[in-house]
Amino acid sequence: MTTLRVHFDAPPDAAREADWALFDAQDRVARSGRGRRAEWPQADRAEAVIAATHGRLVTLTLPPLPATRAAAAVMFALEDQLAGAPEDIHVALAPQATSGALRAAIVATSWMRDFVGASTRLGLRWHRILLESDLALAPPDGWCWCATGLDRAGFVRTADGTSIAVGVAPADAPPSELMLALAGSRKPRPRAVRVDVAGVTPALLTRASDATGIEFTAGTPWHWSAATPAAFAGAIDLQSGAFGASPPAQRVDFLRALRPALWIAAIALGIHVLASFGLWLSLQWQSAQLQREMAALALAAAPEEAANAPAATAIARRDAALRHRAGLTSADDLLPLLARAAPALATLPAGAIRSLRYADGHVVLELQKLDATQPAQVQHELQKRGLVAIAAPNASGARLRVGID
């Protein structure tokens, strides 16, 4: 099984050259080069490696989540870190670790759409699409700065898997983005920074170490094709969601000897389809009846709400209004939510809650900067009381969202 991997800093074009590498069955480089589409070697499968400048990696710690809710939880956690609207951002996820850590790769939806469209026009089918920065491995408790040269933009990979885009290096000094990240990092400072950049000088390493108080060491000049087989295997596939890859259709040739059996199977299938269609029509009729009955009930019980909302929502609003009129509360009102959450919130230190707001049946608390384990402990306590809680770090501390769903 051979794999052709091609590096792109722009969508594929038949006339544009690109770096490629052919990997053998052990995922080791057998050949490499640079050329146009027609000059790439044949392989059993192909993978695209997207330049690090087109995306970034983040690592979040969230409570155990089903796959269907993970993407929405990540978008909520990154709400104040994303520049565009949610529909402008494409997020691909790795499987969540048992520790709760969830890695995500983020690229612009428009760029992914252009890349996939250009690939389709050229007849390119990618087994996976990877982000270049996802192939770098930082040292334990350290960071690595990767670039093909001091005069080329690169990226930084932190110990927890997050990536930071950096520009070119000025004379005998690291990029300003790296220096700002070290100075303003909310995470534990790295023990060392490995510099995987061609042309790095001892003067640069010494100046960077003196300026930051962190040891800068020379590493191996970065090239994406030199990544380890484990790095390639563990990289996040950007082909998810709207850009999910579909397996190629396989042609099957049937022998004439199977024709009688196929006729019997076709007749049985036809009977089954007709019976299923009749059952579907019956269920659709019953569903329509139920919808009409519910709409009539909503119109009778809550005419004002039914005019502006679906029947189920109108009935729920009417129920809540009647309970409030009778001096009762609903399960997702502010006070019942706070009452259920209070024992868990009481474990926070005094002054930890900066602000609290309630909307749409959920309480959102803004917390001061706390020990990293405290939000997780509060989440666990809230879940024991039947509440759903999501905590996400932000620039000023952490945000905690509490509700019954």
N, C-alpha and C positions, 0 to 999 in steps of 0.2 A: 504494500500500500504506500504509494508516493503522494506527497502533498506539495502543491505549488502555492507559495505565499508571495503576494505582490504588495508592495508598499505604495500608498497613494497619498499625495498632499493636495489632490484635486480630483474631481470625478473622472472616471475612465474616459479616455479618448483614443481612438485608433491611431492618431498621429502623434500622440504624446508618449514619451518614454517614461518608464517606471522601473524602479529597482525590484528584482525578483530573486527568489531563492527556492531551489528544489530540495525537498527533504525526503530522506529515505524512510524505510519502515520503522527505524529506531528514532525517528524525528531528529536526525542529524543532517546538517547541510551537505548535500552531495554536489551541487553546482549552484552558482549564483551569477548574476549579471544585471545588465540594464538594457532595456530595449522596448520596442513598440509591441502592441498586442500580437501581431503576427509572428514575432520573434520569441515569444515565451515557449518554453518546453511543455510537452504534454505530461499530464499527471493524472492519477486516479481521482483526486479531488483538489479543489482550489479554495484558498482562504484569502481574504483581503485584510491588510493591516493599515488602519487609518492613522495618519500623522497625529501626534499628540496635540498639536495646536487646535485641532477641530473638536476636542472634547476634554472632559476631566472625570476623575474618579472621586467618589466620596465613600466614607464608611460610617454607618449609623448604628447605634445600639437601640433596638426596638424590642418590645415584648414579642413572643412567638406569634406569628401571623400566618394565615393561609395565603397561598400564592395569589388568590384573587384580590386580596386587600393590601398586599405588600406595596404595590406601585402607588396606590392612593396615600398610604401612610408615609412613604418616602417623599411624595410631593408636598404633603402637609409639613413634614419635618424640615424641608428645604424651602419653605414658602418665602422666608425673608432673605434667601441667598440666591434666588433665581431672578435674573434680570427680566425675562420675558414672561408672557402668559403661559399657563400650563400646556395649552395646545401647541405652543411654539417650541416646547422642550420634549425630546425623546429620552426616556429613561429605560435602561436595560438592567436587569438585576441578576446577581449570582444567588445560588441557594443560601438561605439564612443559616448561619452557624448555630450550634447548640448554645453558645454563649449569648446569642441574641444579635451578634454583629451581622450587618447586612451591607454588602458591597453593591454599589451602583455606578454605572457608566452613563454619563450625560453628554448628549450632543444635540445640536439644533435640528429640529424636525425638518426644516427646509433643506439643510445640508444632506441629511439622510435621504430625503426624497429625490434630490438631484443625483446623489450617488447611485441609488437603486435604479432610477430611471435610466441613467447613462449605462449602467451594467446590463440592463435588459436590452437596450438598443444594440449593444455589442454582442449579445448572446452569451453573456457571462453569468454563470450560476455559482454563487458562493456557498460553500459548505458552512462557513462561519465568517463573520465580519468582526474584527478585533480592533481595539484601540491600542496604539503603540505604547502609551504609558502603562498599560496593564501588563506589559511583558517585563518590566523592570522590577527587580526585587531589592528592597532596601535592606541594609544590615540590621540585625537585632538591636533594638533601642536606638536606631540611627536613621538618617535620611541618605538618599543618593541623588546627586545632581547629574542628569544625563543630557548630553548633546553631542552631535557629531563633530563640533569644533567650537572654539571660543567665540567665533564670529557668527555662529548660528544659534537661533532660538532653540530652547530645549524645554525640559520639564524637571520637576523634583518629585520624587516618590517618598512619602513618609513611612514610618514603621507600621502604621495601621492601614496602609494601602491608599491613602488619599494622595491625589496628584495636584501639583501647583505649576501653572505655566510660567516660564521665565524667558526673558529676552536674551540678547547677546551680552557677553561679559565685557565691561570696560577694561581699560588697561590695568592689568595685574589686580583685578578685583572681581568678586563674584557678581552675578546680575543683581540689580537693585531689588527685584521681586523676592529673591532668596533671602537677602539681608532683612527685608521688611517682614517676611514670614517668620524668620528666627526671632526677630525683636518683638513681634506682636502675637506669637503663638499662644493660644489658650491651652494647648496640650503640653505635657511634659517636654521640656527641651531635649533634643536628641543628644545622645552621648557623643556622636561624631557624625560628620557629613562626608560620605565617600564621593569623590569627584570623578565620574566616568565621562570625561571630556578629553578629546584629543587636543594636544598642545598645551595642557595645563602646566604651569611653571611652579617651581618651589616658592618663588616670590609671592605668587597668588595665594598658595596654600598658607604661607606664613602670615600674610596680611589678613586673610580671612579669619584665621585662628585668633590673631591678636584682637581683631575688631569685635568678634562675637564671643570669645571665651570658649568656643567649641572647636574640637580638633577637626581639621580638614585634612583628609588623606587622599592620595592619588589612587584611582582605580583603573579599570580597563576601559579604554575608549568605547563609547556606546555605539552599537549598531543593532537594530531590531532583530536581524536574523541570527545573532549570537545568543539570543535568549534561551534559557534551558527548556527541555521538553516539558517539565512541570509547569513552567510559566505559561507556555502555549496552552497546555491542557486546562489550566485553571483560569484562563482569561475569559471575560464576560463576552458572550455573543450578542452583538448589537441587533441581530435579526430577531426582534421580539415585537409583540404588539402589532401595530399596523404594518411593520416591516418583517413579520415572521416569514421564515423560509418555508416553502412548500416542497415536499419531495418530488422528484421527477416521476412522471407517469411511466409505468412499465407495461410494455406490450406483451400480451400472452397469446400464444398460438394454440388453438384447440384442435385436437385430432378428429378426423371424421368418425372414428369409432365411438366418440363421446356424444355424437349428435343426438341419438335417442334419449340419452340421459339428460341432455341439456333441454330437450323439448319438454320432458316431464318436469324438470326443475322450473322451466319458464311458465308452464301451466300452473304449477303449485304457487309460484311467486305471484302470478296474476291474480289467483284467488285470494292470496294473502293481502295483496295490495288493495283489491276491491273491499275486502272485509275491513282492513285498516282504515280505508277512506270512509267507509260507512260509519265506523266507530268515531273517526275524527269529526265527521259532520254532526254526529249525535252529541259529542262533547262540546263542539262549538255552539250548538243550539242551546245546550244546558248552560254553558257559560254566558251566552247572550241573555238567557232568561234571568240568571242570577244578577248580571249587571243591571238589567232593567229593574229588577226588584230592589236592588241596592240603591239605584238612582231614585226610584220612587220613595224609598224609605228616607233617603237623604233629603229629598225635596219636601217631604212631609215634616221631618223632624228638624231640619236646618235649612230652610229655604234660602236664607241670605248667604250662608257659606256654600251651598250647593251651586249657586250661580257663578262662583269664581274658583271652584276647586273640585277635584275628583270626589266621587261619592264617599270613598273610604276616608279621605282627608277631611271632608266636610263633617262626617259623623264623629270623627275623633276630635275635631275642633269644638263641635257642639257638646260632646261629652265633657271636654275640659271646661268649656264655659259654664255648663250646668253645675259641675263640681265646684268651680270657683264661686258661682252664685250661691251655692249651698254652704259656702264656708269650708269646702274641702279642697284638697290639692291633687294635682296630677303627678304621676310618677316622675316625669321629667321637668317638673317645676324647679325653680332655683333652690328653695328651702329643703325639699325632700332630697335633692341631689347633695346639697351641702351636709345635711344630716347624716346621710350614708357615708359621705367621704370624710367627715370630720375626724373620726378616730385615726384614719391613716394620715391626714394632713397634720394632726397634732404631733406626729413624730418629727416634723420638720423643725429646725431650730428657730428661735424667735427672730422675727424680722425677715424670714426667708421669702415670704410672699410679697412681691412688689405691687402687684395689681391683680384684680379679678374682674372678669366680665362674663355675662351670661347671654347666650343667643342660640336660637334654634335647638333648644333642649340640651345644650352642653355648657359646661363651665370651663372657661379657659383662664389659667393662672399663669402669670409671669413671675418666675422665681429668680432670686439672686444667684450669683455663682456659688455652687455648693460642691461638696465632695462628690466625685463622679458616681459613687455607689448609692447616694441618698435618693436621687430620682428613681432609680431602679427599685429600691426598697419600698418607696411610696407606691409605685406602680403595682408591686406584688400585693401590698396591703389592700389597695383599691380593688384589685381583681378578686381577692378573697371575699370581698363584700358585694360581689356581683356587678361591679362597675367595669366599664371599658375605659382604659386610660392609655394615652400615648404621650410620651415625653420626648422632647427634641431639644438639643442644645442650640443656642443662638448667641449673638454677639454679647448680650448683656447677662447671660446666665442660662436659663432653660425655660421652655414653655410646656405646660402640662394641660392636656385636654381631657376632660372627664365627662362621661355620659353613660346612659344605659344601653347604648348600641354603638 
